[in-house]
Amino acid sequence: MKQFLTVLRFELNNYFKNKSFLLTTIILIVLAVGIIALPGIITAVEGGSSASEESTVETEESSGENSEETVALLDENGSIADPEAFSAAMGMNIKWMECTDKDQVEDAVNDGTAEAGFIVEDLLHYTYVVENRSMSDTMQEAFSAAAAAAYRAQVLSEQGIDPAEIETLYQTQPVYETQILGKDSVSNYAYTYMLIMILYFLLIFYGQMIATSVTTEKSNRAIEILVTSVDSSSLIFGKVLAGAIAGLIQCALILGSAVGAYQFFKDSWGGLLDNVFDIPAPVWVAFAVFGMMGYLLYAFCFGMLGALVSKTEDISKASMPVLMIYMISFFIAIFGMNDSNGMLIKVSSFIPFTSSNGMLIRIAMGSVEMWEIILSGALLAVFCVGAGVLAAKIFRFGTLMYGNPIKFTTALKKIREK
């Protein structure tokens, strides 16, 4: 235990004295607090503006809302009886340019006299003319809606039915209440997605750091001194747990700063981010337990693979199988969030390599029994301890083997022979 604590303390000092680690933490904290505080700062600045400036802005906004758009129109059969009423039905302030033929419409659009044009055969058949159609262009959709409404009103009037009554009937909406007996997956989606992404970045970042640390010590021969003076189990467990603690502290500082800033500037956001930061206590517990055990499982895998290579440039190739397994778990989680009670998430919540994400999703968004949580947690804990023991044995064997990367199957075979 004394050796383990010595290694743990040494590795933690390396993390906390690392300038890039400290700088990254500070930058992310400042960025998180700055983004959360931005609406409040903008509101305070706008609140200090003079009345004349506010009046000017309001005048400019009003003029912007009432700005006219010139649109060329060729109504071949007089289908649009009142163009002004038609533009009101479109919800736009349009100045219609009456044209006598198709060429005139096209010329008006080409030379910029008109922003767009319509060649109307009747209310159900028309041609929309535009030079460059942007992604935000809604004029054609508005024209189609207004034309359809005008056509319905025309047909209803011919049959002696009041179009206004029919329109009122269509606009009548039911009054309803929603009673949720379980979890509100829609409201819980945001913070569940955020926690999944935090686990992803923790594992990718610190997993690679653990593998790099092991390989670096091996390449500079420092590992030879370490394994002869310190037990291999203490070394690998100290490195992995130090990465977990450093990552947890960094995550807590960044996320805690964001949550604290949101509580202070909550009113300026109008409750917009409540679904992100109002995380229930059971979800926090699930994130801490399953998230950290899942992290440790993969971290031990990264550590043992780092011991099987002698050069840092070989780490990416050696760690690719572990990365692929986690990427599968990550994509299962992302797609499974759309159906938190589906078979995919249920099965993945009991597989140790995917349960850190799967069970977190079920607890946060779906329905899950206590025995399922206990069983999943027990399986993950057993695999985590097993991975740690195996990592210690491979670490002891692999750190003293130099040259070409050692295959994982070869390392297992040599360990069994011993």
Disulfide bonds with the S-S distance in Angstrom:
none
